Amino acid sequence: MSDTHAHSVAFVRTQDVPMAPPPSNAAGPAKWVKDNLFATPLNGLLTLVALYFIYAILSSALPWILGGIWNAPSLAACRDILDGASAACFAVLSERWNQLLFGFQYPDDQYWRPGLAFILLFIAAAPVLFFDLPRKLLAFTAIYPFVAYYLLWGGTIFVPILALVGVAGGFMVYQRLVAGSFAAGFFGGIAAAFVIWIIGGWLIPDDASANAMLPAVPSRYMGGFMLNMMLGVTCVSLSVPIGIALALGRQSSMPLIKWICVIFIEFIRGVPLITLLFVANVMLAYFFPPGSGVDLFLRVVIMITMFSAAYIAEVIRGGLAALPKGQYEAADSLGLDYPQAMRLIILPQALKISIPGIVNVAVGLFKDTTLVSVISMFDLVGMIRGPILASTEWNGVYWELFGFAALLFFIVCYGISQYSQWLERRLATDHR
């Protein structure tokens, strides 16, 4: 065979050609920028305008923040150190951090108590928020409210123990009666708990607080961001089950229960929260027995819980209305009674639909806890507007204090929002 014929035969490769990397504009950061920021001429123009505004804001804010003063006894000392330069006076945060977080009357040597209660909150909430965790952890979740109460308020340990016994007794009565009627079990459990509390209150000795392991701290001594957290966690935790009961009551076939729930929901939703807070401050004490001495914190918790429960009830009612009628018929075909159908079939689906609305109410409620400053409760905003800005050392510091408050609220609310989005993705079991 000649050399010319040999070279005319096509060469067949025995191995695959190595995969070439994709073009730089088809993958990686360049593709993301092209698809998300400069996909169209209009998007590109809006991106450039947004970048300009971001640059304008950061070019002014970053030097003010990075050049801030952290160590100074007063605003005048800050200005002397800055010597005419424009920068923040973060020294107010260094000097008054304890008042911003715990109020100005909570004992300094007892700060570990709310700090410990805050850490235990995450442990108690974990099995409720992340249901893949062992169910045995729910035992600590059940006793956490009573542990947190004793850590924050102190005094005699018989009070949280009595409250725990009353709740446990009421739950046992509820389990026995709910098989016959949900209403009988619900109201029977509440009545049993109150009976235990009343009898136990007579048995607690008057001098029990004298030998308490933790010194008692009155509610009026609590303030700062700790008060906002206490109100937010307590009211959200109570308003969700009450809202579920109101939503079910509004759809009840019994006219009396239905109209009681309708009137309650519509009345509460038609009244501003600040009005309810004034009622809690001035009028609600008249509805308790004379000499009972119900403190302001409990009255505010009652009013805020009623307010948020009415809104959550409407959110959950929307979730119930979104379910097809076939779900109710399926529960009937399985022979389930009303409590079993609601617990096993209807409510799990309705609550999944209602997650965005419930989270929206929870975030709004947490931010609305700052309204308690108008009734002389020194929460975070009340501390800033009251004792701190009224002092001669820090009169005139605004951006630093309110920026710190905004940062704390943003962290909490953003965390709640991110958890709700994770929960929606986790529960997205339907076919889309």
C-alpha positions as CSV (number, residue, x, y, z in Angstrom):
1,M,0.0,0.0,0.0
2,S,1.4,3.4,-1.0
3,D,2.0,6.2,1.5
4,T,-0.6,8.3,-0.3
5,H,-3.3,5.7,0.2
6,A,-2.4,5.1,3.9
7,H,-2.8,8.8,4.7
8,S,-6.2,9.0,3.0
9,V,-7.8,6.6,5.5
10,A,-9.8,8.4,8.2
11,F,-8.5,8.2,11.7
12,V,-10.9,6.7,14.3
13,R,-10.2,7.9,17.9
14,T,-10.1,5.2,20.5
15,Q,-10.8,7.5,23.5
16,D,-13.3,10.2,24.2
17,V,-12.2,13.8,23.8
18,P,-11.8,15.4,27.3
19,M,-14.8,17.5,28.3
20,A,-14.1,21.2,27.7
21,P,-15.1,23.8,30.3
22,P,-18.3,25.8,29.4
23,P,-17.9,29.3,28.1
24,S,-17.4,31.9,30.8
25,N,-20.7,33.5,29.9
26,A,-22.6,30.2,30.3
27,A,-21.8,29.3,33.8
28,G,-20.6,30.7,37.1
29,P,-20.9,34.2,38.4
30,A,-20.9,35.7,34.9
31,K,-24.0,33.8,34.0
32,W,-25.7,34.7,37.3
33,V,-25.0,38.4,36.7
34,K,-26.3,38.2,33.2
35,D,-29.5,36.3,34.0
36,N,-30.4,38.2,37.2
37,L,-29.0,41.7,36.8
38,F,-28.6,42.4,33.1
39,A,-31.2,40.1,31.5
40,T,-32.8,42.9,29.5
41,P,-31.9,46.5,28.9
42,L,-34.5,47.7,31.4
43,N,-33.2,45.3,34.1
44,G,-29.7,46.5,33.4
45,L,-30.8,50.2,33.8
46,L,-32.5,49.4,37.1
47,T,-29.4,47.5,38.3
48,L,-27.2,50.5,37.6
49,V,-29.6,52.9,39.4
50,A,-29.8,50.6,42.4
51,L,-26.0,50.3,42.5
52,Y,-25.8,54.1,42.5
53,F,-28.2,54.5,45.4
54,I,-26.3,51.7,47.4
55,Y,-23.0,53.5,46.7
56,A,-24.5,56.8,47.8
57,I,-25.8,55.4,51.0
58,L,-22.7,53.3,51.9
59,S,-20.3,56.1,51.1
60,S,-22.0,58.3,53.7
61,A,-22.9,55.6,56.3
62,L,-19.7,53.5,56.4
63,P,-17.3,56.3,57.4
64,W,-19.9,57.4,60.1
65,I,-20.1,53.8,61.4
66,L,-16.4,52.8,61.1
67,G,-15.2,56.0,62.7
68,G,-17.5,55.7,65.7
69,I,-16.4,56.2,69.3
70,W,-17.0,53.3,71.7
71,N,-15.4,54.6,74.9
72,A,-16.7,57.9,76.3
73,P,-18.6,58.8,79.5
74,S,-21.0,61.2,77.7
75,L,-22.1,62.8,74.4
76,A,-20.0,65.9,75.1
77,A,-16.9,63.7,75.6
78,C,-17.7,62.0,72.3
79,R,-17.8,65.3,70.5
80,D,-14.5,66.4,72.1
81,I,-12.8,63.2,70.9
82,L,-14.3,63.6,67.4
83,D,-13.2,67.3,67.3
84,G,-15.8,68.2,64.6
85,A,-15.6,65.0,62.6
86,S,-18.8,63.3,61.6
87,A,-19.0,59.9,63.3
88,A,-21.2,57.8,65.5
89,C,-21.1,57.9,69.3
90,F,-21.5,54.2,70.1
91,A,-20.3,54.8,73.6
92,V,-23.9,55.1,74.7
93,L,-24.3,51.4,73.8
94,S,-21.2,50.5,75.8
95,E,-22.3,52.6,78.8
96,R,-26.0,51.6,78.8
97,W,-26.1,48.1,77.3
98,N,-27.5,46.7,80.5
99,Q,-30.4,49.1,80.6
100,L,-31.2,48.5,76.9
101,L,-31.3,44.8,77.4
102,F,-32.6,44.4,81.0
103,G,-34.1,47.7,82.0
104,F,-32.8,50.1,84.7
105,Q,-34.3,48.4,87.7
106,Y,-33.5,44.7,87.3
107,P,-30.7,43.7,89.8
108,D,-27.3,43.8,88.2
109,D,-26.1,40.6,90.0
110,Q,-29.2,38.7,88.6
111,Y,-28.6,39.2,84.9
112,W,-27.6,35.6,84.6
113,R,-31.3,34.6,85.2
114,P,-32.9,36.1,82.1
115,G,-29.8,35.1,80.1
116,L,-30.2,31.5,81.2
117,A,-33.9,31.6,80.4
118,F,-33.1,33.0,76.9
119,I,-30.7,30.1,76.2
120,L,-33.2,27.5,77.5
121,L,-35.8,29.0,75.2
122,F,-34.0,27.6,72.2
123,I,-33.7,24.2,73.8
124,A,-37.4,24.2,74.6
125,A,-38.5,25.5,71.2
126,A,-36.3,23.1,69.2
127,P,-38.5,20.0,69.3
128,V,-41.6,22.1,68.4
129,L,-39.9,24.0,65.5
130,F,-37.8,21.1,64.2
131,F,-40.1,18.0,64.4
132,D,-37.3,15.6,63.3
133,L,-35.8,15.8,66.8
134,P,-36.6,13.1,69.3
135,R,-40.1,13.6,70.8
136,K,-38.7,13.0,74.3
137,L,-37.4,16.6,74.3
138,L,-41.1,17.7,74.4
139,A,-41.0,16.9,78.2
140,F,-38.6,19.8,78.7
141,T,-40.7,22.0,76.4
142,A,-43.7,21.3,78.6
143,I,-42.0,22.4,81.8
144,Y,-40.0,25.3,80.3
145,P,-42.7,28.0,80.9
146,F,-42.6,27.2,84.6
147,V,-38.8,27.1,84.8
148,A,-38.6,30.4,82.9
149,Y,-41.1,32.0,85.2
150,Y,-39.1,31.0,88.3
151,L,-35.9,32.2,86.7
152,L,-37.3,35.6,85.8
153,W,-39.5,36.4,88.8
154,G,-37.9,34.2,91.5
155,G,-39.6,34.1,94.9
156,T,-41.2,31.0,96.3
157,I,-40.8,27.9,94.1
158,F,-44.3,26.7,95.2
159,V,-46.0,29.1,92.7
160,P,-44.5,27.5,89.5
161,I,-44.9,24.0,90.9
162,L,-48.6,24.7,91.7
163,A,-49.1,26.1,88.2
164,L,-47.5,23.0,86.7
165,V,-49.7,20.7,88.8
166,G,-52.8,22.6,87.8
167,V,-52.0,22.4,84.1
168,A,-51.2,18.7,84.4
169,G,-54.5,18.0,86.3
170,G,-56.5,20.0,83.7
171,F,-54.9,18.1,80.9
172,M,-55.8,14.8,82.5
173,V,-59.4,15.8,82.9
174,Y,-59.5,17.0,79.3
175,Q,-58.2,13.6,78.0
176,R,-60.9,11.8,80.0
177,L,-63.8,14.0,78.8
178,V,-62.8,14.8,75.2
179,A,-63.9,11.4,74.0
180,G,-67.5,12.3,74.7
181,S,-67.5,15.9,73.7
182,F,-64.7,18.4,72.8
183,A,-66.4,21.2,74.6
184,A,-66.9,19.2,77.7
185,G,-63.2,18.2,77.7
186,F,-62.0,21.7,77.0
187,F,-64.1,23.5,79.6
188,G,-63.8,20.6,82.1
189,G,-60.0,20.8,81.9
190,I,-60.0,24.6,82.5
191,A,-62.3,24.2,85.5
192,A,-60.1,21.4,87.0
193,A,-57.0,23.6,86.6
194,F,-58.6,26.5,88.3
195,V,-59.8,24.3,91.2
196,I,-56.3,23.0,91.7
197,W,-54.9,26.5,91.7
198,I,-57.4,27.9,94.2
199,I,-57.0,25.0,96.6
200,G,-53.2,25.1,96.2
201,G,-53.1,28.8,96.8
202,W,-54.7,28.4,100.2
203,L,-52.0,25.8,101.1
204,I,-49.0,27.9,100.2
205,P,-47.6,29.4,103.5
206,D,-47.5,33.2,103.7
207,D,-43.8,33.3,104.5
208,A,-42.7,31.0,101.7
209,S,-41.0,33.8,99.8
210,A,-38.8,34.6,102.8
211,N,-36.7,31.4,102.3
212,A,-36.7,31.5,98.4
213,M,-33.6,30.3,96.6
214,L,-33.9,33.1,94.1
215,P,-34.8,36.6,95.3
216,A,-38.1,37.9,94.0
217,V,-38.1,40.4,91.2
218,P,-41.3,42.4,90.6
219,S,-42.7,42.8,87.1
220,R,-42.2,46.6,87.3
221,Y,-38.4,46.0,87.5
222,M,-38.3,44.3,84.1
223,G,-37.6,46.3,81.0
224,G,-35.5,46.7,77.9
225,F,-35.4,44.2,75.1
226,M,-36.0,41.4,77.7
227,L,-39.5,42.7,78.1
228,N,-40.1,42.7,74.4
229,M,-39.0,39.1,74.2
230,M,-41.1,38.1,77.1
231,L,-44.2,39.7,75.7
232,G,-43.6,38.4,72.2
233,V,-42.8,34.8,73.1
234,T,-45.6,34.6,75.7
235,C,-48.3,36.2,73.5
236,V,-47.5,34.3,70.3
237,S,-47.4,31.0,72.2
238,L,-50.8,31.6,73.7
239,S,-52.5,33.2,70.8
240,V,-51.9,30.4,68.3
241,P,-54.0,27.7,70.2
242,I,-56.6,30.3,71.2
243,G,-56.8,31.4,67.5
244,I,-57.3,27.8,66.4
245,A,-60.2,27.4,68.9
246,L,-61.8,30.7,67.7
247,A,-61.5,29.6,64.1
248,L,-63.1,26.3,64.8
249,G,-65.8,28.0,66.9
250,R,-66.6,30.4,64.1
251,Q,-67.3,27.4,61.9
252,S,-69.3,25.6,64.5
253,S,-72.8,24.4,63.8
254,M,-73.9,25.5,67.3
255,P,-75.3,29.1,67.0
256,L,-74.3,30.2,70.5
257,I,-70.6,29.2,70.2
258,K,-70.5,30.5,66.6
259,W,-71.8,34.0,67.4
260,I,-69.7,34.3,70.6
261,C,-66.6,33.7,68.4
262,V,-67.8,36.0,65.6
263,I,-68.6,38.9,68.0
264,F,-65.2,38.5,69.8
265,I,-63.2,38.3,66.6
266,E,-64.9,41.3,64.9
267,F,-64.8,43.4,68.0
268,I,-61.1,42.8,68.7
269,R,-60.2,43.4,65.0
270,G,-62.1,46.6,65.0
271,V,-60.2,48.1,68.0
272,P,-56.6,49.5,67.8
273,L,-54.1,47.7,69.9
274,I,-53.1,50.9,71.7
275,T,-56.7,51.2,72.9
276,L,-56.6,47.7,74.4
277,L,-53.3,48.5,76.1
278,F,-54.9,51.5,77.8
279,V,-57.8,49.3,78.8
280,A,-55.2,46.8,80.3
281,N,-53.5,49.7,82.2
282,V,-56.6,51.4,83.6
283,M,-59.8,49.3,83.4
284,L,-58.9,45.6,83.3
285,A,-58.0,45.5,87.0
286,Y,-61.6,46.2,87.9
287,F,-62.6,42.8,86.4
288,F,-60.5,40.9,88.9
289,P,-61.5,40.2,92.5
290,P,-60.8,43.2,94.9
291,G,-57.3,43.0,96.4
292,S,-56.1,40.4,93.9
293,G,-53.3,42.7,92.8
294,V,-53.0,41.4,89.2
295,D,-49.8,43.2,87.9
296,L,-49.6,45.1,84.7
297,F,-47.5,42.5,82.9
298,L,-50.3,39.9,83.1
299,R,-52.9,42.4,82.1
300,V,-50.9,43.4,79.0
301,V,-50.3,39.8,78.1
302,I,-54.1,39.1,78.2
303,M,-54.9,42.1,75.9
304,I,-52.1,41.4,73.4
305,T,-53.0,37.7,73.3
306,M,-56.6,38.5,72.7
307,F,-55.7,41.0,69.9
308,S,-53.3,38.6,68.1
309,A,-55.6,35.5,68.6
310,A,-58.4,37.3,66.7
311,Y,-56.1,37.9,63.7
312,I,-54.7,34.4,63.8
313,A,-58.3,33.0,63.9
314,E,-59.1,34.7,60.6
315,V,-55.8,33.4,59.1
316,I,-56.6,29.8,60.1
317,R,-60.2,30.2,59.0
318,G,-58.9,31.0,55.6
319,G,-56.8,27.8,55.7
320,L,-59.8,25.8,56.7
321,A,-61.9,27.3,53.8
322,A,-59.1,26.5,51.3
323,L,-59.5,22.8,52.0
324,P,-61.7,20.9,49.5
325,K,-64.9,19.4,50.9
326,G,-63.6,15.9,50.0
327,Q,-61.2,16.1,53.0
328,Y,-64.1,16.4,55.4
329,E,-65.9,13.6,53.7
330,A,-62.8,11.4,53.8
331,A,-62.7,11.9,57.6
332,D,-66.3,11.0,57.9
333,S,-65.8,7.9,55.7
334,L,-63.1,6.7,58.0
335,G,-65.5,6.9,61.0
336,L,-63.5,9.6,62.8
337,D,-65.3,11.9,65.3
338,Y,-64.9,15.6,65.2
339,P,-61.8,15.9,67.4
340,Q,-60.1,13.1,65.6
341,A,-60.9,14.5,62.2
342,M,-59.6,17.9,63.1
343,R,-56.4,16.7,64.8
344,L,-55.5,14.1,62.2
345,I,-56.7,15.3,58.9
346,I,-58.1,18.9,58.7
347,L,-55.9,21.0,61.0
348,P,-52.5,19.7,59.7
349,Q,-53.4,20.7,56.2
350,A,-55.1,24.0,57.2
351,L,-52.1,25.0,59.3
352,K,-49.7,24.3,56.5
353,I,-51.7,26.6,54.2
354,S,-51.8,29.2,57.0
355,I,-48.1,29.3,57.8
356,P,-47.4,32.6,55.9
357,G,-50.3,34.4,57.5
358,I,-49.5,33.2,61.0
359,V,-45.8,34.3,60.6
360,N,-47.0,37.7,59.4
361,V,-49.1,38.1,62.5
362,A,-46.3,36.9,64.7
363,V,-43.8,39.3,63.2
364,G,-46.2,42.2,63.5
365,L,-47.1,41.3,67.1
366,F,-43.4,41.2,68.1
367,K,-42.9,44.7,66.7
368,D,-46.1,45.9,68.3
369,T,-44.8,45.1,71.7
370,T,-43.0,48.4,71.6
371,L,-46.4,50.1,72.1
372,V,-46.3,49.2,75.8
373,S,-44.0,52.2,76.2
374,V,-47.1,54.4,76.0
375,I,-48.4,52.9,79.3
376,S,-45.2,53.5,81.2
377,M,-43.6,50.0,80.6
378,F,-39.9,50.5,79.9
379,D,-39.3,48.2,77.0
380,L,-36.4,48.8,74.6
381,V,-38.1,51.8,73.0
382,G,-39.3,53.0,76.4
383,M,-35.8,52.9,77.8
384,I,-34.5,54.9,74.9
385,R,-37.2,57.5,75.0
386,G,-37.3,57.7,78.8
387,P,-34.3,57.2,81.1
388,I,-31.5,57.3,78.5
389,L,-32.5,60.3,76.4
390,A,-33.7,62.1,79.5
391,S,-30.3,61.9,81.1
392,T,-27.9,64.8,80.8
393,E,-25.1,62.6,79.6
394,W,-26.8,61.2,76.5
395,N,-29.5,63.8,75.6
396,G,-29.2,64.2,71.8
397,V,-28.1,60.6,70.8
398,Y,-30.7,59.3,68.5
399,W,-29.3,57.4,65.5
400,E,-27.1,55.1,67.5
401,L,-29.8,54.1,70.0
402,F,-32.7,53.6,67.5
403,G,-30.3,52.0,65.1
404,F,-29.4,49.5,67.8
405,A,-33.1,48.8,68.5
406,A,-33.8,48.4,64.8
407,L,-31.0,45.9,64.5
408,L,-32.2,43.7,67.4
409,F,-35.8,43.7,66.0
410,F,-34.5,42.9,62.5
411,I,-32.5,40.0,63.7
412,V,-35.4,38.4,65.5
413,C,-38.0,39.1,62.7
414,Y,-35.6,38.0,59.9
415,G,-35.0,34.8,61.8
416,I,-38.7,34.1,62.1
417,S,-39.2,34.8,58.4
418,Q,-36.3,32.5,57.4
419,Y,-37.7,29.7,59.6
420,S,-41.1,30.0,58.1
421,Q,-39.7,29.7,54.6
422,W,-37.7,26.6,55.6
423,L,-40.9,25.1,57.1
424,E,-42.9,25.8,54.0
425,R,-40.2,24.0,51.9
426,R,-40.1,21.2,54.4
427,L,-43.8,20.6,54.3
428,A,-44.2,21.0,50.5
429,T,-45.4,17.5,50.0
430,D,-47.9,18.2,47.3
431,H,-47.3,17.9,43.6
432,R,-46.7,21.2,41.8
